[in-house]
Amino acid sequence: MLVANSYLTGFVLGIETLSMGVFTLQNDLKQIEYQDSLCIIRGYLSYSLCAVENYSFLAEALYRYMMVVYPNYLFWQSARTQLLFLCSTWIFALIFPIPFIFTGGIIYNVDNQICQLPFQLSISLVFAATCVFALPMSMTIFIYLRLVQYVKEMSRRVVLTNSLSRAKRELKMVRRLVILVIIIFAVASPYALFVLISFFTAPPKYHFRIGYIFIDLSVASVMIALLQFTDPLKASIKKIIYGRSNTVIPTMT
């Protein structure tokens, strides 16, 4: 369920960033220098969906950590717990950017043809950067480090082989989540760099255009990595693309 949520979030985020790109391209071609009725909503969704994606990785890491540390608590292994994590993730991500709309924080940038929080030193921008990137990414990495330490301690103790194998398997899954987080941070680093620059001086004129190119690349990279990490999904897609292989059944004579 948690893995499926990550795919769904990435897919929806990809559609949202595509719609932003289409809006920018249309305004450029038609030389329109004003926002449409959905511009603010697209800006709101960009923060919300980015947060959902990052917190979905955090929720999965936390879930797998609980599975290892508290294996005898069936509550942590239930579908209800996964649903609770998912609902908490979506509710928080949908709520935290709402003040940006009602306080006029999200504004139209005519040079970049986009509605976003302006890149300047402000409480809103710091809060958004913390909620969308810094908090979920740092917590995911922290959980991974804690899980590594816990598995090492298990290896030193006398534990059941099945328990240790399951712990190592969950550690491997969390390691993959950390890889996804690193991919996002590495590919989207120009966007983060522009945010940092804006705290001290004016960023380049087309900072949003440049930054969102790398955001789009990070979304695509994460989707490819998720596909690579998930064998059942990869097999299903291959089956859809190539079709089922024809099996020749020998006849009895």
HELIX and SHEET records of a PDB file:
HELIX    1   1 LEU A    2  LYS A   30  1                                  29    
HELIX    2   2 CYS A   39  VAL A   69  1                                  31    
HELIX    3   3 LEU A   74  GLN A   77  5                                   4    
HELIX    4   4 ALA A   79  ILE A   95  1                                  17    
HELIX    5   5 ILE A   98  PHE A  102  1                                   5    
HELIX    6   6 ILE A  123  ALA A  129  1                                   7    
HELIX    7   7 THR A  130  ALA A  134  3                                   5    
HELIX    8   8 LEU A  135  ARG A  156  1                                  22    
HELIX    9   9 THR A  161  VAL A  187  1                                  27    
HELIX   10  10 SER A  189  SER A  198  1                                  10    
HELIX   11  11 HIS A  207  PHE A  229  1                                  23    
HELIX   12  12 ASP A  231  TYR A  242  1                                  12    
SHEET    1   A 2 ILE A 107  ASN A 109  0                                        
SHEET    2   A 2 ILE A 114  GLN A 116 -1                                        
END                                                                             
